[in-house]
Amino acid sequence: MYYNYMAYIAVHHQEKCKRCGVCVEIVDCPGSAKEICLGCGACVLACPNEAMELVESPREKEVTIEVDGMFAQVPEQISVKDALIGLGYQINALPSESPGGIFAPCDVGGCWSCAMEINGIVKPACRTEVKNGMKIRVEPPKEYIPRRIVEGFLGHPVGGVGTPWRVKGDGTSLVEAACFATGCNFRCPQCQNWILTYKGSGDPLTPGKAAEKLTSTRRELGVNRLLISGGECTLNRPWLVQFIKELRVLNPDKDAHFHVDTNGSLLTHDYIDELVDAGMTDIGIDLKALETSTFMLITGLKDRELAEKYKEIAWEAVYYLAHNYSDKVFVGVGIPYNRALNSITEITHIAARICEIDPFIQVTALNYGPAFRSHITRPEDKEMEAVRTILKGTGLKVVLSQTTQGYVGP
């Protein structure tokens, strides 16, 4: 097998560093134990001050590894994922792309979508260093139970985009037991959950263990709704489907609701079918934009073709849910708003398109503000209330607006 890939290292720009500790505390650096850099880029993604940069750095030595029975020489001190790229393996941004490709969407080790058998142990390829004599099987064993990092098992006072308005309340009491999956396929500069989004450290949980923890949280809080969000909770499909199934087994009562909040970018028809069959009762989808250029600005994605695919999959997911599962699944849609990111004209067109799909879909205008790498100014409450009025003018029946005082609507 022939290797053809340039290796990298992360360079720390001290003049930009604010000593926040993120690159140590939330990044699962695979080279930290030996004080080397594998060039995986996790710290570059996670640094809120953009003080880390990947630069080309050829390796002087090689190691021999075995991949699916084939031997190859690859540079030392790189990740398994990068070694496989150099050997010609396709790294997919969508699970349905090239057969035999490796789905590795988060690049921080949070989602475990790229997990494979390495020296007899299942590990994420993006966070594992190649070593001489290493044996890699790109597919995990058949008996492998999927895992991913899930944190923050706690009560949520208002829920997410997919929480029906009638149960949101005034924010003074808890309405849902929530957990958050780490890792994301978007790179939103204004990400509010960025510590979870880029966290790769922590013990990965099986679907069963995560379901037990969330069910226990539900019982402690005395609520009926169970929410998983992120990061992006849909990245590891086998994990999420099994998680919902396990939740339903542990919560068989008719009052239990199983809620998924997502960016919708991976929700193909068959994925939605699986989630509904598993027991999902509520879903919230953030439709970031209508125009691809706006979508790229909000998500931080640089690949226009990929951004277009993600955007259209999310829109199609809303249509498919509304026309096939309106009697089984509550659907809520989030629309971000900030004059620095989009315009009243565009979000009005978004609302009009949603209205064409189903005017009774609950739509929430989200007041995007400064977070992570973004220093935009959060819209004033009166501006968000004006946005709600405009969106209702398109014919939508249930419109909420997020303000500093909570949700206003419908």
Helices and strands as residue ranges (DSSP letters): E 8-12, H 22-25, G 32-34, H 42-46, E 52-56, E 62-67, E 70-75, H 80-86, E 91-92, E 102-103, E 115-118, E 121-124, G 125-127, E 135-137, E 150-156, H 165-168, E 176-181, H 194-197, H 207-221, E 225-230, H 237-250, E 257-262, H 269-278, E 282-286, H 292-299, H 304-324, E 330-337, H 344-357, E 362-367, H 381-392, E 399-403, E 406-408
